[in-house]
Amino acid sequence: MKKLQFLALSAAAALLMSCVSNSGSGVDPAITKGVNAWNTKEPAAAEAYWVEIQDAEQQKKYLNYIKLFEDGNTALENTDNIKASNEPKLLSACNTALTKFEGIDASLKLPADVSEKGGNLSAVRVDKLIGAGKVSEAAKLHKRASKVYEGNAALDAIANQVTAANTINSKIVSLFAQAEKAGQIEDFDEKITAYDAVLAKCSTVESEANSLVKSTGAAANSGLATYAKSIKKVRQDISVQHEAAFREKVYDFKDRIGAEFARQPEGPGSGKNGSYTLDEIHDHYVSVSTNMDTIYSELLLFAEKYNKSISQDIIDDVKVQKDDLNAKIAQVNREIANKKEIESRGKTVMPLMIGLFNPAPGSTKESQKSRPAKFSAKGQKNSEYWWGMVSIPKGQMNDLVITLKDNRTVRVFNENTKSGKLIEKNNIQDLVSRSSRVGNSWPVLNAGSQLKGSNYFFEIQKGKTDSYSGEVVVYTSFIVRNR
């Protein structure tokens, strides 16, 4: 008690000297008596003296210190009714008390029981914040609380854990920075080497963190111990990035195969209006097949080099795609091998083969928008005949739709339509569902069942002008316009 009275008198004396020094005049005795009453008795005891302060502003300021104390103390006392599981509310009360107490003059000391309650409450909040990974927030709270509740044993005890948490946090931040840098490397092999180095570093950091926790004497269920365990999650996150790099590379192979299949012949074409000869079409598809085989060989070498990181399912998936496309190309090659027969069919749409397997550039795999075959003509005064190939999987009720930019009549057939007379002579059936026609779109519903094979033939009849253009596309359902 004597020590407390001595400290209070010393504080009052310091305040008195400060006021004398600053103002050049004597300090109001009521202030000194109030400070002494606060520090030797209780904060409320100062009110009887401070109401006698002559200067109105000074009086208001000192009386407000009592209000700040009462508000801060109320915030602390209210925590007794808050469940331990309600961490947000406890943290809010902790911060409220600190904010109130920080507004009190340094010469006015908090009662020992209030300081102990506030310090203990703050220490637990610091521990919880560390456990939640909010290390910076925990460090700030500890600094504030240590200043307000100076000498609190709980805050002093957790100080080394705050330091350790900051150290671990710096290491975690460094790991993520290294992983981000690895992800920005262009060369794939260098990128994977960098990721491997970061993952190896994760093990080192985890070991260092565990040693730090042990050196602080923190309990196994402490926030620091929990935070140290979060390094395993860091390793998992970086592993996900590491695996994503492999997936991206494999998808690149798949995209290259798909792009190769959709590749168009280069050059303006040797025929009129940019059409290609059968030899040009044949050579183009042979080159497509060759390039696809090359890409697949590269994938196999890649898989052999990184066999632990690529599942066989992915390899099989790419192989199925390659084999499927090669089978379709082989079908094209067989079709164009017999030039005389093909030349009797009329003009050739491009690309020659369409289907939902051949997505339009920029479309997503999920939408499966088929890439359309284009056709056009200029200076045509009579009906013309075209042909192409379509790939519709068995059991799929896909629709084949021919759309023109004008209102010419279109007829679609199973057989060769080079000769218009042949259509009438052989009574060839028009496959267009005219009742489902919309505008200039001529649909063949459930084309997979209506077409005898993969070939389709169509007639563009004479129109009001000698020029026309259009496209052929496969719909999953023309009725709902879903490509």
MIBAGU-331209 format. One record per residue (C-alpha): residue in one letter; x, y, z. Coordinates in nm, 2 decimals. Layout:
N
resn/east/north/up
A/X/Y/Z
...
! end
This chain:
483
resn/east/north/up
M/0.00/0.00/0.00
K/0.28/0.24/0.09
K/0.44/0.16/-0.25
L/0.12/0.24/-0.43
Q/0.08/0.57/-0.24
F/0.43/0.66/-0.32
L/0.37/0.59/-0.69
A/0.05/0.79/-0.68
L/0.22/1.09/-0.52
S/0.51/1.07/-0.76
A/0.26/1.07/-1.05
A/0.07/1.36/-0.91
A/0.40/1.55/-0.86
A/0.50/1.47/-1.22
L/0.17/1.60/-1.34
L/0.20/1.91/-1.12
M/0.55/1.99/-1.26
S/0.43/1.93/-1.61
C/0.14/2.17/-1.57
V/0.37/2.43/-1.41
S/0.62/2.39/-1.69
N/0.36/2.42/-1.96
S/0.15/2.70/-1.83
G/0.39/2.90/-1.62
S/0.13/2.92/-1.35
G/0.02/2.69/-1.07
V/-0.19/2.38/-1.12
D/-0.53/2.36/-0.98
P/-0.50/2.17/-0.65
A/-0.83/1.99/-0.73
I/-0.65/1.82/-1.02
T/-0.37/1.69/-0.79
K/-0.61/1.58/-0.52
G/-0.82/1.40/-0.78
V/-0.52/1.22/-0.93
N/-0.41/1.11/-0.58
A/-0.76/0.99/-0.50
W/-0.78/0.79/-0.83
N/-0.45/0.62/-0.77
T/-0.48/0.55/-0.40
K/-0.85/0.47/-0.37
E/-1.04/0.42/-0.69
P/-1.12/0.62/-1.01
A/-1.46/0.72/-0.89
A/-1.30/0.89/-0.58
A/-1.15/1.15/-0.81
E/-1.48/1.29/-0.91
A/-1.53/1.47/-0.57
Y/-1.22/1.68/-0.64
W/-1.24/1.73/-1.01
V/-1.58/1.88/-1.00
E/-1.41/2.17/-0.82
I/-1.16/2.23/-1.11
Q/-1.20/2.60/-1.19
D/-1.11/2.58/-1.56
A/-1.42/2.44/-1.75
E/-1.23/2.27/-2.02
Q/-0.99/2.11/-1.77
Q/-1.28/2.00/-1.56
K/-1.45/1.84/-1.86
K/-1.13/1.66/-1.96
Y/-1.07/1.51/-1.62
L/-1.43/1.41/-1.55
N/-1.42/1.24/-1.89
Y/-1.14/1.02/-1.77
I/-1.38/0.87/-1.52
K/-1.63/0.81/-1.79
L/-1.37/0.64/-2.01
F/-1.27/0.42/-1.72
E/-1.63/0.32/-1.64
D/-1.70/0.24/-2.01
G/-1.38/0.03/-2.04
N/-1.45/-0.15/-1.72
T/-1.81/-0.22/-1.82
A/-1.68/-0.37/-2.15
L/-1.46/-0.60/-1.94
E/-1.73/-0.70/-1.70
N/-1.97/-0.78/-1.98
T/-1.73/-1.05/-2.10
D/-1.84/-1.26/-1.80
N/-2.17/-1.32/-1.98
I/-2.02/-1.39/-2.32
K/-1.98/-1.76/-2.42
A/-1.62/-1.87/-2.47
S/-1.71/-1.98/-2.82
N/-1.82/-1.64/-2.92
E/-1.47/-1.51/-3.01
P/-1.59/-1.22/-3.23
K/-1.78/-1.07/-2.94
L/-1.50/-1.13/-2.69
L/-1.25/-0.97/-2.93
S/-1.48/-0.67/-2.98
A/-1.52/-0.62/-2.60
C/-1.14/-0.65/-2.56
N/-1.08/-0.38/-2.82
T/-1.35/-0.16/-2.67
A/-1.19/-0.17/-2.33
L/-0.85/-0.10/-2.47
T/-0.97/0.20/-2.67
K/-1.14/0.35/-2.37
F/-0.84/0.30/-2.14
E/-0.60/0.44/-2.40
G/-0.78/0.77/-2.38
I/-0.70/0.80/-2.01
D/-0.40/1.01/-1.90
A/-0.09/0.81/-1.83
S/-0.06/0.95/-1.48
L/-0.39/0.77/-1.39
K/-0.33/0.40/-1.32
L/-0.58/0.13/-1.37
P/-0.69/-0.06/-1.05
A/-0.49/-0.39/-1.02
D/-0.80/-0.61/-1.06
V/-0.91/-0.43/-1.37
S/-0.56/-0.44/-1.52
E/-0.54/-0.81/-1.45
K/-0.88/-0.89/-1.60
G/-0.81/-0.68/-1.91
G/-0.46/-0.82/-1.96
N/-0.58/-1.18/-1.92
L/-0.86/-1.12/-2.16
S/-0.63/-0.96/-2.42
A/-0.37/-1.25/-2.39
V/-0.64/-1.51/-2.47
R/-0.75/-1.30/-2.77
V/-0.39/-1.27/-2.89
D/-0.36/-1.65/-2.87
K/-0.69/-1.70/-3.06
L/-0.58/-1.45/-3.33
I/-0.25/-1.64/-3.38
G/-0.44/-1.97/-3.41
A/-0.66/-1.81/-3.68
G/-0.35/-1.71/-3.87
K/-0.42/-1.33/-3.81
V/-0.06/-1.28/-3.69
S/-0.03/-0.91/-3.77
E/-0.36/-0.84/-3.59
A/-0.24/-1.04/-3.29
A/0.09/-0.85/-3.27
K/-0.09/-0.51/-3.28
L/-0.33/-0.62/-3.01
H/-0.04/-0.75/-2.79
K/0.15/-0.42/-2.83
R/-0.16/-0.21/-2.73
A/-0.26/-0.44/-2.44
S/0.10/-0.45/-2.30
K/0.11/-0.07/-2.29
V/-0.23/-0.04/-2.13
Y/-0.20/-0.33/-1.89
E/0.17/-0.29/-1.82
G/0.33/-0.57/-1.63
N/0.04/-0.82/-1.69
A/0.19/-1.17/-1.64
A/-0.03/-1.33/-1.91
L/0.07/-1.08/-2.17
D/0.44/-1.11/-2.07
A/0.42/-1.49/-2.10
I/0.27/-1.48/-2.45
A/0.51/-1.22/-2.58
N/0.76/-1.48/-2.71
Q/0.48/-1.67/-2.88
V/0.39/-1.35/-3.07
T/0.75/-1.31/-3.18
A/0.76/-1.68/-3.29
A/0.43/-1.63/-3.48
N/0.58/-1.33/-3.67
T/0.88/-1.54/-3.76
I/0.66/-1.83/-3.89
N/0.44/-1.59/-4.07
S/0.74/-1.44/-4.25
K/0.85/-1.79/-4.36
I/0.50/-1.87/-4.49
V/0.48/-1.54/-4.68
S/0.82/-1.62/-4.83
L/0.70/-1.97/-4.94
F/0.40/-1.83/-5.12
A/0.62/-1.56/-5.29
Q/0.85/-1.83/-5.41
A/0.56/-2.03/-5.54
E/0.42/-1.73/-5.72
K/0.76/-1.67/-5.88
A/0.77/-2.03/-5.99
G/0.43/-2.00/-6.15
Q/0.55/-1.71/-6.37
I/0.84/-1.91/-6.52
E/0.78/-1.97/-6.89
D/0.99/-2.28/-6.94
F/0.80/-2.58/-6.81
D/1.09/-2.78/-6.69
E/1.23/-2.48/-6.50
K/0.89/-2.41/-6.36
I/0.85/-2.76/-6.22
T/1.21/-2.75/-6.08
A/1.12/-2.43/-5.90
Y/0.79/-2.57/-5.76
D/0.98/-2.88/-5.64
A/1.23/-2.66/-5.46
V/0.95/-2.47/-5.28
L/0.78/-2.79/-5.18
A/1.11/-2.91/-5.03
K/1.14/-2.58/-4.85
C/0.80/-2.64/-4.70
S/0.93/-2.94/-4.51
T/1.22/-2.73/-4.38
V/0.99/-2.45/-4.27
E/0.76/-2.69/-4.10
S/1.05/-2.84/-3.90
E/1.17/-2.49/-3.81
A/0.83/-2.39/-3.70
N/0.78/-2.69/-3.47
S/1.12/-2.61/-3.31
L/1.01/-2.25/-3.25
V/0.69/-2.36/-3.09
K/0.88/-2.60/-2.86
S/1.13/-2.33/-2.76
T/0.85/-2.10/-2.65
G/0.70/-2.36/-2.42
A/0.36/-2.31/-2.58
A/0.10/-2.57/-2.51
A/0.00/-2.83/-2.77
N/-0.34/-2.66/-2.80
S/-0.21/-2.31/-2.81
G/-0.27/-2.07/-3.10
L/0.10/-2.08/-3.19
A/0.10/-2.46/-3.22
T/-0.22/-2.45/-3.43
Y/-0.06/-2.18/-3.65
A/0.25/-2.39/-3.70
K/0.03/-2.68/-3.82
S/-0.11/-2.45/-4.09
I/0.22/-2.50/-4.29
K/0.07/-2.83/-4.40
K/-0.21/-2.64/-4.56
V/0.05/-2.41/-4.73
R/0.22/-2.72/-4.87
Q/-0.12/-2.85/-5.00
D/-0.19/-2.51/-5.17
I/0.15/-2.51/-5.34
S/0.11/-2.87/-5.44
V/-0.22/-2.78/-5.60
Q/-0.04/-2.51/-5.80
H/0.23/-2.77/-5.89
E/-0.03/-3.01/-6.01
A/-0.22/-2.74/-6.20
A/0.10/-2.67/-6.40
F/0.10/-3.03/-6.52
R/-0.27/-3.02/-6.60
E/-0.22/-2.70/-6.80
K/0.06/-2.86/-6.99
V/-0.15/-3.18/-7.07
Y/-0.45/-2.96/-7.17
D/-0.21/-2.78/-7.40
F/-0.14/-3.11/-7.57
K/-0.51/-3.18/-7.60
D/-0.58/-2.83/-7.73
R/-0.30/-2.86/-7.99
I/-0.46/-3.19/-8.11
G/-0.80/-3.03/-8.13
A/-0.66/-2.72/-8.31
E/-0.48/-2.94/-8.55
F/-0.79/-3.12/-8.64
A/-0.98/-2.79/-8.70
R/-0.69/-2.65/-8.90
Q/-0.80/-2.52/-9.24
P/-0.60/-2.55/-9.57
E/-0.37/-2.26/-9.62
G/-0.38/-2.03/-9.93
P/-0.67/-1.90/-10.14
G/-0.74/-2.23/-10.30
S/-0.67/-2.33/-10.66
G/-1.03/-2.32/-10.77
K/-1.29/-2.05/-10.84
N/-1.41/-1.85/-10.54
G/-1.15/-2.01/-10.31
S/-1.26/-2.37/-10.34
Y/-1.00/-2.65/-10.32
T/-0.92/-2.94/-10.54
L/-0.96/-3.29/-10.41
D/-0.59/-3.34/-10.41
E/-0.54/-3.03/-10.20
I/-0.81/-3.15/-9.95
H/-0.65/-3.50/-9.94
D/-0.30/-3.36/-9.88
H/-0.43/-3.13/-9.61
Y/-0.60/-3.41/-9.41
V/-0.29/-3.63/-9.45
S/-0.08/-3.35/-9.29
V/-0.33/-3.31/-9.01
S/-0.30/-3.68/-8.93
T/0.08/-3.67/-8.94
N/0.09/-3.36/-8.71
M/-0.15/-3.52/-8.46
D/0.07/-3.83/-8.44
T/0.37/-3.60/-8.37
I/0.19/-3.42/-8.09
Y/0.08/-3.74/-7.93
S/0.44/-3.87/-7.95
E/0.55/-3.56/-7.76
L/0.28/-3.62/-7.50
L/0.41/-3.98/-7.45
L/0.76/-3.86/-7.40
F/0.64/-3.59/-7.16
A/0.44/-3.86/-6.96
E/0.75/-4.08/-6.95
K/0.96/-3.80/-6.81
Y/0.70/-3.70/-6.55
N/0.53/-4.03/-6.50
K/0.45/-3.97/-6.13
S/0.26/-3.65/-6.20
I/0.04/-3.76/-6.49
S/-0.23/-4.01/-6.45
Q/-0.29/-4.28/-6.71
D/-0.65/-4.16/-6.73
I/-0.53/-3.84/-6.88
I/-0.30/-4.02/-7.13
D/-0.59/-4.25/-7.22
D/-0.82/-3.96/-7.27
V/-0.59/-3.79/-7.51
K/-0.53/-4.11/-7.69
V/-0.90/-4.17/-7.73
Q/-0.93/-3.82/-7.88
K/-0.64/-3.87/-8.11
D/-0.77/-4.21/-8.23
D/-1.12/-4.08/-8.27
L/-1.00/-3.79/-8.48
N/-0.76/-4.01/-8.68
A/-1.05/-4.25/-8.75
K/-1.26/-3.96/-8.89
I/-0.97/-3.84/-9.10
A/-0.92/-4.19/-9.23
Q/-1.29/-4.18/-9.33
V/-1.22/-3.86/-9.51
N/-0.93/-4.01/-9.69
R/-1.14/-4.31/-9.80
E/-1.41/-4.08/-9.92
I/-1.19/-3.86/-10.13
A/-0.98/-4.14/-10.27
N/-1.24/-4.21/-10.54
K/-1.21/-3.88/-10.73
K/-1.45/-3.96/-11.01
E/-1.73/-4.05/-10.78
I/-1.67/-3.75/-10.55
E/-1.64/-3.51/-10.84
S/-1.99/-3.61/-10.94
R/-2.13/-3.48/-10.62
G/-2.10/-3.11/-10.68
K/-1.90/-2.85/-10.48
T/-1.75/-2.94/-10.14
V/-1.83/-2.75/-9.82
M/-1.53/-2.66/-9.60
P/-1.46/-2.80/-9.35
L/-1.56/-3.11/-9.53
M/-1.64/-3.29/-9.20
I/-1.84/-3.13/-8.92
G/-1.99/-3.26/-8.59
L/-2.01/-3.18/-8.22
F/-1.66/-3.33/-8.18
N/-1.53/-3.03/-8.38
P/-1.60/-2.73/-8.16
A/-1.60/-2.38/-8.30
P/-1.29/-2.17/-8.21
G/-1.34/-2.00/-7.88
S/-1.62/-2.22/-7.76
T/-1.59/-2.42/-7.44
K/-1.58/-2.79/-7.43
E/-1.90/-2.80/-7.22
S/-2.10/-2.60/-7.47
Q/-1.98/-2.82/-7.76
K/-2.07/-2.57/-8.02
S/-2.01/-2.74/-8.35
R/-1.79/-2.56/-8.60
P/-2.00/-2.48/-8.92
A/-1.91/-2.57/-9.28
K/-1.92/-2.27/-9.51
F/-2.02/-2.25/-9.87
S/-2.08/-1.96/-10.11
A/-2.10/-1.89/-10.48
K/-2.11/-1.60/-10.72
G/-2.24/-1.57/-11.08
Q/-2.46/-1.88/-11.04
K/-2.78/-1.85/-11.24
N/-2.90/-2.21/-11.19
S/-2.94/-2.46/-10.91
E/-2.62/-2.59/-10.76
Y/-2.53/-2.90/-10.56
W/-2.30/-2.94/-10.26
W/-2.19/-3.22/-10.04
G/-2.01/-3.27/-9.71
M/-1.96/-3.52/-9.43
V/-2.11/-3.52/-9.08
S/-2.02/-3.71/-8.77
I/-2.31/-3.79/-8.54
P/-2.26/-4.04/-8.25
K/-2.49/-4.34/-8.25
G/-2.80/-4.28/-8.04
Q/-2.77/-3.90/-8.05
M/-3.07/-3.72/-8.19
N/-2.86/-3.44/-8.34
D/-3.00/-3.21/-8.61
L/-2.83/-3.10/-8.93
V/-2.92/-2.75/-9.03
I/-2.84/-2.55/-9.35
T/-2.88/-2.17/-9.32
L/-2.87/-1.92/-9.61
K/-2.85/-1.55/-9.60
D/-3.14/-1.52/-9.85
N/-3.47/-1.71/-9.90
R/-3.36/-1.96/-10.16
T/-3.51/-2.31/-10.13
V/-3.28/-2.59/-10.00
R/-3.33/-2.96/-10.03
V/-3.11/-3.22/-9.85
F/-3.07/-3.58/-9.97
N/-2.90/-3.91/-9.89
E/-2.79/-3.98/-10.25
N/-2.57/-3.81/-10.51
T/-2.75/-3.49/-10.64
K/-2.51/-3.38/-10.92
S/-2.80/-3.41/-11.17
G/-3.12/-3.24/-11.09
K/-3.30/-3.48/-11.33
L/-3.17/-3.77/-11.12
I/-3.36/-3.64/-10.82
E/-3.69/-3.65/-11.00
K/-3.62/-3.97/-11.19
N/-3.51/-4.17/-10.89
N/-3.77/-4.00/-10.66
I/-3.50/-3.91/-10.41
Q/-3.65/-3.80/-10.08
D/-3.59/-3.45/-9.95
L/-3.49/-3.49/-9.58
V/-3.57/-3.13/-9.47
S/-3.84/-3.10/-9.21
R/-4.02/-2.81/-9.36
S/-4.27/-2.78/-9.07
S/-3.97/-2.71/-8.84
R/-3.81/-2.46/-9.07
V/-3.74/-2.12/-8.92
G/-3.67/-1.83/-9.16
N/-3.38/-1.93/-9.39
S/-3.28/-2.22/-9.17
W/-3.36/-2.57/-9.32
P/-3.33/-2.84/-9.06
V/-3.29/-3.22/-9.10
L/-3.42/-3.34/-8.76
N/-3.26/-3.65/-8.61
A/-3.01/-3.65/-8.89
G/-2.81/-3.95/-8.75
S/-3.11/-4.17/-8.82
Q/-3.22/-4.01/-9.15
L/-2.88/-4.01/-9.32
K/-2.77/-4.35/-9.45
G/-2.40/-4.28/-9.39
S/-2.18/-3.99/-9.31
N/-2.24/-3.81/-9.64
Y/-2.50/-3.54/-9.69
F/-2.59/-3.38/-10.02
F/-2.79/-3.06/-10.07
E/-2.93/-2.85/-10.35
I/-2.93/-2.47/-10.35
Q/-3.20/-2.37/-10.59
K/-3.20/-2.06/-10.82
G/-3.27/-1.74/-10.64
K/-3.34/-1.37/-10.72
T/-2.96/-1.30/-10.74
D/-2.66/-1.49/-10.88
S/-2.47/-1.49/-10.55
Y/-2.54/-1.67/-10.22
S/-2.37/-1.79/-9.91
G/-2.45/-2.00/-9.61
E/-2.34/-2.26/-9.35
V/-2.41/-2.61/-9.24
V/-2.40/-2.68/-8.86
V/-2.49/-2.96/-8.62
Y/-2.73/-2.89/-8.34
T/-2.78/-3.10/-8.03
S/-3.13/-2.97/-8.07
F/-3.25/-2.73/-8.34
I/-3.58/-2.69/-8.16
V/-3.41/-2.51/-7.87
R/-3.13/-2.37/-8.09
N/-2.86/-2.55/-7.88
R/-2.53/-2.60/-8.05
! end
